[in-house]
Amino acid sequence: MLVGIELGLIYALLALGVYLTFRILDFPDLTVDQSFTTGAATAAMMMVHGGSNPLLAMLAAFVVGALAGIITGLLHTKGGINPLLAGILTMLGLYSINLRIMGNQANVPLLGTETIFTWMGPYARTWVSILILLVVVLVIKLILDWFLSTDLGLALQATGNNESMVRSFGVSTDTMKIIGLAVSNGLVGLCGAVVAQSQGSADISMGIGLILVGLASVILGQALFGQRNVFIATTAVVVGSILYRLAIQGALELGLNPNDMRLISALIVIAALLLPKLKIVRRLRRKREINADPLGPVQPMPEYLPSEHTAGTAPRATSQEGHRA
């Protein structure tokens, strides 16, 4: 259980990045599969061969991930390339770039290298480390919430909701998309750096299929908790990431083949998509909305329409009102 919660918190950074593109921008970004590896490879090489501080390496991972997102954004906005194709092209190019970053090696081990987990000493892989990760993830989540509440963040959300309307207000939707993709893939690259330190190596294939992991976390969390506002939506994403990892760990403990994990991930996504359509879930959501608003739906004010005979006169009081008078 500890392993599942820890991995869920780490991959929550990936899920927040996926949430930003798929939910906020409505942009199907497939760059994630390789920007994750780019962040991991950059951090690993900086720590192993450059002797860099793990925190500095993680910052660099965020930057290179953001650069990958910017490339995808430029291909789409300035090159006029379809969003899916732009992500695929960037992903393909990053595979070769990642190999170059790793010195043409498929794997870079971090044995004997100082990482954020070696800093924790005997508290690594315990409830103490989980508490530390929880605090870090919550801080990043709150920063993202704050960012999305600023003028820039609101313009970003509006771009995903109604691009034409935003353009009519003089906002550059191209710039909004590039910024959104940069922040999203920056978070993904940061997640890659943390995962590399957690598992003790960076591997060229470690990012394959992670878009499904991110989507599963987003869909699962929001199917259970909804997305009435940004704060609830991002909280649901973090919780969804933890639940997803616990489900995977539970499947492994039941003796399922590790090679079937992709199939299990797909089934989790399908279940999360179908869950909101169940009557009992819809009933619970409706009940929760009513409890959140005890006054109930706003009733329209009665209207008094003047007729031929009463035009220009005040509305007559009802019999009860007249009796009271």
Secondary structure, DSSP 8 states (H G I E B T S, - for coil): -HHHHHHHHHHHHHHHHHHIIIIIS-----THHHHHHHHHHHHHHHHHTS---HHHHHHHHHHHHHHHHHHHHHHHHTT---HHHHHHHHHHHHHHHHHHHTTS-SEEE-TT---HHHHTGGGTTSHHHHHHHHHHHHHHHHHHHHHHHSHHHHHHHHHHH-HHHHHHTT--HHHHHHHHHHHHHHHHHHHHHHHHHHHTEEETTTTTTHHHHHHHHHHHHHHHH--SSHHHHHHHHHHHHHHHHHHHHHHHHTT--GGGHHHHHHHHHHHHHHGGGSHHHHHHHHHHHHHH-TT-S----------TTTTTS-----HHHHHH-
